[in-house]
Amino acid sequence: MLDKKYVLITGCSVGGIGYATAHALRDAGYEVIATARNSEDVVILERDGFIAFRLDLRDKKSINKAIKKSFEITNNRLYALFNNGGYGQLGALEDLPTKALIEQFETNLFGYHRVIKKVLHIMKAQGHGKIINHSSILGLVSLRFRGAYQASKYALEGYSDTLRLELDGTGVSVSVLNTGPVESNFRDNAIKTFYETVKIENSRFRNIYIEKIEHRKRSGFSLPVSSVAEVVYQILKSDKPKPRYYITKASYILAYAKKVLSSKLNHKLWQAISDRE
């Protein structure tokens, strides 16, 4: 690739989607700037040969510092941003302190906005750029005990759709990934956060929590993390990226069901899935 195309990725912790995508894109010839929240992951990324910085989506200073260093290295160029960082807060809404929802939005929405604000003026000035926001199928449909995460992803959907409209004519595209279950450390992290946040002994859902959380620990996953990396690669290659990409069969099916079924039938479908999960 004669003209270096720099791609900034957030959420590149080892074992996750961002980490796998960073490796896949570098193998495809892109210059990857890989960022992660934990310094230990940054060290590993550097050992892997990446341009790597610490970037915590909840920390404005770390965002400003990482973006500044990125632009110094790239001479104020950026081909694409893959906003991938984030986590899932489990638990019934009635059991979650307001602080848990605030922290969920700080990472999954406000953090994305902070990064986009920093890179957007560069993309507009150069007349092109690609923004990829990692949402979820749970940004389109709802299941029990995922309310905080779903609220942040529903918000990201509206944010991305609006941003796309406002960037019309600038040469900057905005794509959303609606990913279903994949093999990553996302669920393990969600379970850890759940036990740190929710006092299950005081909840009317105590027995369900125990059953569902233990089930989630034992459950398998549908697709490998490479499935997301492949879609990101297709977006980067495309002259006209689509607004939305569904990843996994579950995403296709549930998104289609939401379009064609009544609200009442979708409610029954989501309830049935929640009971099985």
C-alpha positions in Angstrom: 0.0 0.0 0.0 1.9 3.0 -1.3 -0.2 5.7 0.4 -0.3 4.8 4.1 -3.8 4.5 5.4 -4.0 5.0 9.1 -6.8 3.3 11.1 -7.4 4.2 14.8 -9.0 1.5 16.9 -10.3 1.9 20.4 -10.8 -1.1 22.8 -7.9 -3.3 21.7 -7.5 -5.3 24.8 -6.0 -8.7 24.4 -8.6 -11.4 23.6 -11.1 -8.9 22.3 -12.6 -7.9 18.9 -10.4 -4.8 18.7 -7.2 -6.8 19.2 -8.2 -9.3 16.5 -9.2 -6.5 14.1 -5.9 -4.7 14.6 -4.0 -7.7 13.6 -6.2 -8.5 10.6 -6.0 -4.9 9.3 -2.3 -4.7 9.7 -2.0 -8.0 7.8 -4.1 -6.4 5.1 -1.7 -3.5 4.7 -3.2 -0.8 6.9 -1.2 1.2 9.4 -3.0 0.5 12.7 -3.0 2.7 15.8 -4.2 0.4 18.5 -5.4 1.8 21.8 -6.6 0.1 25.0 -7.8 1.2 28.5 -5.2 -0.8 30.5 -1.5 -0.1 30.3 -0.7 -3.8 30.4 -2.6 -4.3 27.1 -0.8 -1.3 25.6 2.6 -3.0 26.4 1.5 -6.2 24.6 0.3 -4.2 21.6 3.7 -2.5 21.4 5.4 -5.8 21.6 3.2 -6.9 18.8 4.6 -4.1 16.7 1.7 -1.7 16.8 1.6 2.0 17.3 -0.1 1.8 20.6 -1.4 4.3 23.2 -3.5 4.1 26.4 -7.0 5.4 25.7 -9.7 5.1 28.3 -13.1 6.3 26.8 -14.1 7.6 30.3 -10.9 9.7 30.6 -10.8 12.9 28.6 -7.1 13.4 29.2 -6.2 10.0 27.9 -8.3 10.6 24.8 -6.7 13.9 24.2 -3.2 12.6 24.7 -3.7 9.5 22.5 -5.3 11.5 19.6 -2.6 14.2 19.8 0.2 11.6 19.6 -1.6 9.8 16.7 -1.8 13.0 14.7 1.8 13.7 15.3 2.8 10.3 14.0 0.4 10.4 11.0 1.1 14.0 10.0 -2.6 14.9 10.7 -4.0 12.1 8.6 -6.5 9.4 9.4 -8.2 7.1 7.0 -10.7 5.5 9.5 -11.8 5.3 13.1 -13.1 2.1 14.5 -14.9 3.0 17.8 -14.9 -0.5 19.4 -14.3 0.1 23.1 -17.0 -0.6 25.6 -18.5 -3.0 28.1 -21.8 -4.5 29.1 -23.6 -3.9 32.4 -25.9 -6.8 33.3 -28.7 -6.6 35.8 -32.4 -5.6 36.0 -32.9 -1.9 35.8 -34.5 -1.8 39.3 -31.3 -3.3 40.8 -28.9 -0.9 39.2 -27.7 2.3 40.9 -28.0 5.3 38.7 -24.2 5.5 38.8 -24.0 2.2 36.8 -26.1 3.7 34.0 -24.0 6.9 34.0 -20.8 4.8 33.7 -22.3 2.7 31.0 -23.1 5.8 28.9 -19.7 7.4 29.7 -18.0 4.6 27.9 -20.4 3.4 25.3 -21.7 6.7 24.1 -20.0 9.8 25.5 -16.5 8.2 25.0 -17.3 7.5 21.4 -18.4 11.1 21.0 -15.2 12.5 22.5 -13.1 10.5 20.1 -15.2 11.4 17.1 -15.0 15.1 18.0 -11.2 14.8 18.1 -10.8 13.1 14.7 -13.6 14.7 12.8 -11.9 18.0 12.0 -9.0 16.1 10.4 -11.3 13.9 8.3 -13.4 16.9 7.1 -10.2 18.9 6.3 -8.8 16.0 4.2 -12.1 15.5 2.5 -12.6 11.8 3.4 -12.8 9.4 6.3 -14.6 6.5 7.7 -16.2 6.3 11.1 -17.3 2.8 12.3 -19.3 2.7 15.5 -19.6 -0.7 17.1 -23.1 -1.1 18.3 -24.9 -4.4 18.9 -28.0 -6.3 17.9 -29.1 -5.1 21.4 -29.1 -1.6 20.0 -32.1 -2.7 18.0 -33.9 -5.2 20.2 -34.3 -5.6 24.0 -33.8 -8.5 26.4 -34.2 -8.7 30.2 -31.3 -7.8 32.5 -29.4 -5.9 29.8 -31.2 -2.6 30.1 -28.2 -0.3 30.8 -26.2 -1.7 27.9 -29.1 -1.7 25.6 -30.0 1.9 26.5 -26.4 3.0 25.6 -26.5 1.1 22.3 -30.0 2.4 21.4 -28.6 5.9 22.0 -25.5 5.1 19.8 -27.9 4.1 17.0 -29.6 7.5 17.1 -26.3 9.3 17.5 -24.8 7.5 14.4 -27.8 8.1 12.2 -27.8 11.8 13.0 -24.1 12.1 12.5 -24.4 10.5 9.1 -27.0 13.0 8.1 -24.9 15.9 9.3 -21.8 14.7 7.5 -23.5 14.4 4.2 -21.3 15.9 1.5 -18.2 16.0 3.6 -16.7 12.7 2.3 -16.9 11.2 5.7 -19.0 8.0 6.1 -20.6 6.6 9.3 -21.3 2.9 9.6 -22.8 0.9 12.5 -22.0 -2.7 13.3 -24.9 -4.7 14.8 -23.0 -7.6 16.2 -24.5 -10.7 17.8 -22.7 -13.2 20.1 -19.0 -13.7 19.2 -16.1 -15.4 20.9 -14.4 -12.7 23.0 -13.8 -11.7 26.6 -16.8 -9.4 26.5 -19.2 -11.7 28.4 -16.6 -12.6 31.0 -16.1 -8.8 31.6 -19.8 -8.3 31.8 -20.2 -11.0 34.4 -17.4 -9.5 36.5 -19.0 -6.0 36.3 -22.4 -7.5 37.3 -21.0 -9.0 40.5 -19.3 -5.8 41.4 -22.4 -3.7 40.8 -25.5 -5.7 41.7 -26.4 -6.9 45.2 -28.1 -10.1 44.2 -29.1 -11.1 47.7 -31.5 -8.2 47.9 -33.0 -8.7 44.5 -36.3 -10.4 43.6 -34.5 -11.9 40.6 -31.8 -13.5 42.8 -32.6 -17.1 41.8 -32.9 -16.1 38.1 -29.6 -14.3 38.3 -27.8 -17.3 39.7 -29.3 -19.6 37.0 -28.7 -17.2 34.1 -25.2 -16.0 35.0 -24.0 -19.5 35.6 -25.6 -20.5 32.3 -23.8 -17.6 30.5 -20.5 -18.8 31.9 -21.1 -22.2 30.3 -22.6 -21.1 27.0 -20.8 -21.1 23.7 -20.5 -18.4 21.2 -21.7 -18.2 17.6 -18.8 -16.7 15.6 -15.1 -16.0 16.1 -13.9 -12.4 16.5 -12.5 -12.6 13.0 -16.1 -12.3 11.7 -16.1 -8.7 12.9 -12.6 -8.0 11.6 -13.7 -9.2 8.2 -16.6 -6.7 8.1 -14.4 -3.8 9.2 -12.0 -4.7 6.4 -14.9 -4.7 3.9 -15.9 -1.3 5.0 -12.4 0.1 4.7 -12.2 -1.3 1.1 -15.6 0.0 0.1 -16.0 3.3 -1.8 -19.5 3.6 -0.5 -19.8 1.9 2.9 -23.3 0.9 4.0 -24.9 2.6 7.0 -25.4 -0.7 8.8 -23.8 -4.1 8.9 -25.4 -7.1 10.7 -22.9 -9.7 12.0 -24.1 -13.2 13.0 -27.4 -14.9 11.9 -29.1 -13.8 15.1 -28.6 -10.2 14.2 -30.1 -10.7 10.8 -33.1 -12.6 12.1 -33.9 -10.3 15.1 -33.5 -7.1 13.0 -35.8 -8.5 10.3 -38.3 -9.6 13.0 -38.4 -6.1 14.4 -39.2 -4.7 11.0 -42.0 -7.1 10.1 -43.6 -8.1 13.4 -46.0 -6.0 15.5 -44.7 -4.5 18.8 -46.8 -7.1 20.7 -45.2 -10.0 18.8 -41.7 -8.6 19.1 -42.3 -8.3 22.9 -43.3 -12.0 23.0 -40.2 -12.9 20.9 -37.9 -10.9 23.2 -39.4 -12.4 26.3 -39.0 -16.0 24.9 -35.3 -15.3 24.1 -34.8 -13.8 27.6 -36.3 -16.9 29.2 -33.9 -19.1 27.3 -30.8 -17.0 27.7 
